[in-house]
């Protein structure tokens, strides 16, 4: 605890880059600050106003985060939409219109062919003035690949030159930061600007990636930058992390238009320390963000959600069988994706491959674009694809997927009965099957490249395709075999029994669940998309199966796997530590090592301490009464010690190398004519955490997690014996799980 | 930590009634159990099956809880509906029909008068064969009061005789139990049976109370009873509390038909230790419960929710002003209710009043019934009233509240424009105002009587009435003054600008929020009632205002206030401890007290220990190396010590009063011909939690909360100095808040 009566020394109490914060100390500092403001508020009106504004600054900050991240999401949506269409052609009515808006404003458009209007020109029309024939196709193909390569090149170059932290989805790093790690610049303004621009470019390039994960990173950048306007949050690492948790909720809220789902995502997946106060504020930020996005209205339909669906038919209990099959598929896909993607990323890290990020991105983009163009389901943007797969065929739908025979016959109730599939549907099935294979393969190589890339959308696409295929299969089975025992009880001829769109949705949830291992938040996000409790049971069945299957094949979700790959010091809160080891097995020094390096409370000189500092690399030292007794007094951090001694040498009269450093309340008795002593009690933590050497490690892990400790001292019968740091704990956990303990890189 | 190699002594590791559990120990025991099962599972197929079934038993338990609590809720709904109608009359077509069902089955009923059919006979028709005139009115009045008194008498007698724990809402006690307190029988089978029966009686008696809170208690009883079928949960207090958290979610889920809201209620309001695993399981239990209730279909409309509402008009930004006014009203009502109710409950506890619960209930019931009968809004059941207040007047609504002039004129769009209020509306306004006053006053005296009583519904009723009054007022203002600046921009003549039902809903949320201080869960429950994101902003504005206003007038919600009134040892997780005291200020022994009572590790005889046990009442003793060094070895619980010594005296050969008790690994060297020694290392906790005497109390409070400790030892420079128990912490917090520290009654 710092002694606030004395003048604080600048730098004391801050952290180095790539270091773990001490939650207990940060929270104590915030409480001290709060206490000071509360006490002062009784003195003057000005101080009272200050105190009230301090209390409300959290809410104001949430409002600003919601507004900013909602606006940015709207901007990204609009630009990405326009640039995606740019790959196919341009609007002569105004180059800033995308395809949909271009034809919207046109007078020459019929209801059946909403997509065709004279104002919209494909590249072949512009260059060789025709849209027919093989040559025009080749021109369009060429321009499509060219634009894709251009966008991808710009994206990777911008990331490489200006903000290397802008790549990837950012969620693994944000999880680590929220758990109490410092990565300077990861949430800075450059990252924000470059990530926003390159995200648009990456999405537009047609690569198999989504913008949902990176939107969380963008929202967290907004949160972090806005924190700088408020003293309360700028100076306190723990308070700032509360804000970042709320910002993550706002990010998911705008990504899916699901504010409650966003809050639960932040709670379940991202956050580490999530007090109830933060829950309420996160909810506010998520709502503001969602409504800001809606008022920008980037999809032009006043809908909050990305994939709005409305189903008309209830599901039948028997359908749980295919839903659970989809869950199994989702689990398998999740396990496969995580293994292969991690293996590929490890290869990228360890071989020459990682040195040529630009070439890698260009090659993957070229392959994606070349394979994607001929197939309409891969050519369209992935979110459009998902939207179409979720869609329940209505009377007016003209897409191939809705090309059933007797399309316009409605049943008595006005609903569309199950019908035999037409040629269009069969054709679409083939194309979708090819799309499925392409997406599965290419996504593995895409996620982890040096561009912003999320995997919510590709995962959902994989699941939605599988689900739609199964759904159409079931529908046809039920149509042609409605006399089978399994169908006869609930599916009479001419009834609308099976909704293939629902299968697509369940499949999407299953695949997303398999990759991320989300549970409640996944179901709630999907619930917010459909808006009815009706379909929660299928979604839940699929999500549960998918999680169980994926967990059986590998415990980690994709984000945790990437955290481990990068060696971040992240102490997983979900996994129980199940081994029967004791604190003495983990603590340093080990049995045959030299004794623990300690300082004594009133007998070491400045020189002694400086020698210890220069000879060791420990980030802190216990202070004891005497080396003989090993009775613990407190703990002092290396960084604070260096700064304080340097400061004393500069400012304090007569502090020299032979000066005695003391940590006690009063100066020890000194013989006359000795140099002045140096009191360092103000940097001493007088309440270090201790456990006994016989404490089971499961309890130690629990203490580290719940209190957010950085280190803990180990005693035996009241004598100091050793020290356990967060890194030691993580290394021990890795070792117990038969993983390489040296993969934990940071303190 | 217990040594599992030795035979455990029966009784060691259990708790006394009205004591606090040690979360760390309970969780360790569960991990040991889990480890044992996992290790064994490799040995045989049978053990593997056992291990798998153990892993899935949690899910099975959730399923059973959902089914049971859903069924009970359905049963309660149906019975309460029937018995409420019994106060007014009886169905000759079958006495088991309630009013609605009676006329549903009738052929003689017209659409306009759905409520009137010859099969339904009021008491005056049955007794004096007429329904007209003053005498018939008096007969009905008399019967109404008589039935009410009968129901109330039965309810209070059953509670008093069979299950005193069945009274009240149960939520304060459940909060305390979940935080780690033992109240035997509070969640037992008698409580369940009696609470279910008396809840129906209490609701039917027409008292101003709801069944929503008690339903949480009923669901928790189900959870607790079902735990007995599973070894994993029966024997472990910590695991059982996880199940109870999920059961509470299921309770709210069936109370409001809001599964997500239920889970968030459990998370925000009730639970103490809520790991993410529990979140997912709670969600499952809540869903199962909701769907069970729906398949029982007690409301006869296939709706999951109690108050289904569908509004057609969006709200305007200006309307936030009245919504915030409703928030202020809700906050004021909350603060008023909590203060007066707590004052009245304290009076009941301390004066003669508490000795006559039956008379109290009968008097309050009589007053309620007598005042309620003449006014149709107080005569109908409170949930029906709320339902009517939430309702947006449609074309076919024939209630007085919808008696506008030009009722059947629709505007172009087919929607109903704002219209001038007719005589019926004005009349309803007066009656509602009287209802409001009655509800406000009578609820204060009702909540806390010795019958099951929830306050969700009365609170919501107060808010809904206030909201509807304000809503109709606003509507008329907008109709007559649509040229005012504040209206002219958005409310043209003949448009449907204002929905009074929405005001009622916002008011209900505000009042519920003021009383319970719920935030996210409140908004989500209300969101699930309306099913649209559209109205979340008004609800949130009202809930926020209401919480701020109520918090400004008194920090505690009603449940926390009742916990404090009853002196339960509940360590609030939301409130930060803001004072700058240290562990040494709180620990026992105080400065001038005799030294801490300790045991030494290998030098005390059985007699010495027995003397200490008989002379003190402490629930545990630290064990030290020697009294001189005061170096801590471990901590031993009084209960374990008594049981072990008793057991040793009975079974172990030769253990007598002069036998040496030792806690070390090996027996101390003994002179020959001394009685055999007694090894008690297996009951010694070798990893007691310690803090230094200079640790700030804010950190100590944090440790107690987060780790769920029961006691913590205090050291100075490695020497044992004192002890802090949970009770000490709570007393200190009470003292710092200028409350009576002796109000904390239990350990």
Contacts between the chains, C-beta under 8 A, distances in Angstrom:
chain1	res1	chain2	res2	distance
A	1	B	694	7.7
A	1	B	696	6.3
A	24	B	699	6.1
A	24	B	702	7.6
A	27	B	702	7.6
A	28	B	696	6.6
A	28	B	698	6.7
A	28	B	699	6.7
A	31	B	576	6.6
A	31	B	578	6.6
A	31	B	698	5.6
A	34	B	576	7.9
A	34	B	578	7.0
A	35	B	578	6.1
A	35	B	580	6.6
A	38	B	578	7.3
A	259	B	533	7.3
A	259	B	536	7.6
A	260	B	260	6.9
A	260	B	524	6.2
A	260	B	527	7.5
A	263	B	520	7.3
A	268	B	276	5.8
A	268	B	279	6.9
A	275	B	574	7.7
A	276	B	268	5.8
A	276	B	519	7.9
A	276	B	573	7.6
A	276	B	574	5.7
A	277	B	574	7.3
A	279	B	268	6.9
A	279	B	519	7.7
A	279	B	520	5.5
A	280	B	519	4.4
A	280	B	520	5.5
A	283	B	519	7.8
A	283	B	520	5.2
A	283	B	523	7.1
A	283	B	540	7.8
A	284	B	540	7.0
A	284	B	544	7.9
A	287	B	536	6.3
A	287	B	537	6.9
A	287	B	540	6.6
A	290	B	533	7.4
A	291	B	537	7.0
A	304	B	533	6.2
A	519	B	276	7.9
A	519	B	279	7.7
A	519	B	280	4.4
A	519	B	283	7.8
A	520	B	263	7.3
A	520	B	279	5.4
A	520	B	280	5.5
A	520	B	283	5.2
A	523	B	283	7.1
A	524	B	260	6.2
A	527	B	260	7.4
A	528	B	533	7.9
A	531	B	531	6.6
A	531	B	532	7.7
A	532	B	531	7.7
A	533	B	259	7.3
A	533	B	290	7.4
A	533	B	304	6.1
A	533	B	528	7.9
A	536	B	259	7.6
A	536	B	287	6.2
A	537	B	287	6.9
A	537	B	291	7.0
A	540	B	283	7.8
A	540	B	284	7.0
A	540	B	287	6.6
A	544	B	284	7.9
A	573	B	276	7.6
A	574	B	275	7.7
A	574	B	276	5.7
A	574	B	277	7.4
A	576	B	31	6.6
A	576	B	34	7.9
A	578	B	31	6.7
A	578	B	34	7.0
A	578	B	35	6.0
A	578	B	38	7.3
A	580	B	35	6.5
A	583	B	687	7.8
A	625	B	717	5.4
A	625	B	718	7.5
A	629	B	718	7.3
A	630	B	718	7.6
A	631	B	717	4.6
A	631	B	718	3.4
A	631	B	719	7.2
A	632	B	692	8.0
A	632	B	717	6.8
A	632	B	718	5.4
A	633	B	717	5.8
A	634	B	692	7.8
A	686	B	692	6.2
A	686	B	694	4.1
A	686	B	695	7.5
A	687	B	583	7.9
A	687	B	691	6.2
A	687	B	692	5.1
A	687	B	694	5.9
A	687	B	695	3.6
A	687	B	696	6.9
A	687	B	699	6.3
A	688	B	692	7.4
A	690	B	690	5.8
A	691	B	687	6.2
A	692	B	632	7.9
A	692	B	634	7.8
A	692	B	686	6.2
A	692	B	687	5.0
A	692	B	688	7.4
A	694	B	1	7.7
A	694	B	686	4.1
A	694	B	687	5.9
A	695	B	686	7.5
A	695	B	687	3.5
A	696	B	1	6.2
A	696	B	28	6.6
A	696	B	687	6.9
A	698	B	28	6.7
A	698	B	31	5.6
A	699	B	24	6.1
A	699	B	28	6.7
A	699	B	687	6.3
A	702	B	24	7.5
A	702	B	27	7.5
A	702	B	707	7.2
A	703	B	707	6.8
A	706	B	706	4.3
A	706	B	707	6.2
A	707	B	702	7.2
A	707	B	703	6.8
A	707	B	706	6.2
A	707	B	707	7.8
A	715	B	718	7.1
A	717	B	625	5.4
A	717	B	631	4.6
A	717	B	632	6.8
A	717	B	633	5.8
A	718	B	625	7.5
A	718	B	629	7.3
A	718	B	630	7.6
A	718	B	631	3.4
A	718	B	632	5.4
A	718	B	715	7.1
A	718	B	718	4.1
A	718	B	719	6.5
A	718	B	720	7.3
A	719	B	631	7.3
A	719	B	718	6.5
A	720	B	718	7.3
